[in-house]
Structures are given as C-alpha cells and as structure tokens.
C-alpha cells in the first residue's frame, strides 16, 4: 500500500454518479464520486453509509428532512434510512461503506453500478 492523494484521484475521472474505489480495509471500501443533480431515494437495510464532502455542498434528502453537508463535513446515513443525495452544483464526495453495500441499495435504476472501478 502506498500513500493515496485524494485530490489526484479526483482528477482521474469525470463521470457522475459512478463511484471509484480507492481502497479497502477491514471489510470496508473507500470510494470517490463526482455528483451533480439528483440521485434516487434508496436505502441499505444492513449497512450504514458515510458521505464526506471534499468539494461543494451536498444535500441529503431524507423522507422527513434535508441535511446540508458542507465541504469538510461528513454525514452518516444509518442503515434502513431512505435517502437521496442532491447536488445543485458538482460535488466531490468520499464514501466509506461495507463491501457488501449495493450502489442504489434496494432500488435498481438506470444509474445503478454493479461493481466499482478501481483507480
């Protein structure tokens, strides 16, 4: 394993809503994603999911509230909670979640990714 420069990794891709794997540890995966627009409401029945904003402002829509996550902040969506990430402008995020976590949870959509590209 070598030192990973997160900003350099973000320069390696442009596609939206398609997380890239940059590491694994203890059954967890570390993902980077660029997002803009709205995702789909979904949930992960068995896994919590951490969203850390590296650039921009992310809105996490829950069924009963909207959480604003600013650059340098993170939010953990508890397992079983329906959520929909929304980015009015491009946002760069780091995700930390178990290897078993499915991209769109219990929902299959056009944007669903079955396996993550490693960069």
TAUR-V875660 format. One record per residue. N is the residue number from 1. PSI is psi as a letter, one per 30 degrees, with the letter a starting at -180 (999 if undefined). Layout:
N;PSI, N;PSI
This chain:
1;k, 2;l, 3;k, 4;k, 5;j, 6;e, 7;e, 8;e, 9;e, 10;f, 11;f, 12;f, 13;l, 14;f, 15;k, 16;k, 17;g, 18;i, 19;k, 20;k, 21;k, 22;f, 23;l, 24;k, 25;k, 26;h, 27;g, 28;l, 29;k, 30;k, 31;l, 32;k, 33;k, 34;k, 35;k, 36;k, 37;a, 38;k, 39;a, 40;l, 41;k, 42;l, 43;l, 44;j, 45;e, 46;f, 47;k, 48;l, 49;k, 50;k, 51;j, 52;k, 53;j, 54;f, 55;k, 56;a, 57;k, 58;k, 59;k, 60;j, 61;k, 62;l, 63;f, 64;g, 65;l, 66;k, 67;k, 68;k, 69;j, 70;l, 71;k, 72;f, 73;l, 74;l, 75;k, 76;j, 77;j, 78;l, 79;k, 80;f, 81;k, 82;k, 83;l, 84;j, 85;k, 86;k, 87;j, 88;e, 89;l, 90;k, 91;k, 92;k, 93;l, 94;k, 95;k, 96;j, 97;l, 98;l, 99;f, 100;f, 101;k, 102;k, 103;e, 104;g, 105;b, 106;g, 107;k, 108;k, 109;l, 110;f, 111;g, 112;k, 113;k, 114;e, 115;k, 116;k, 117;k, 118;k, 119;999
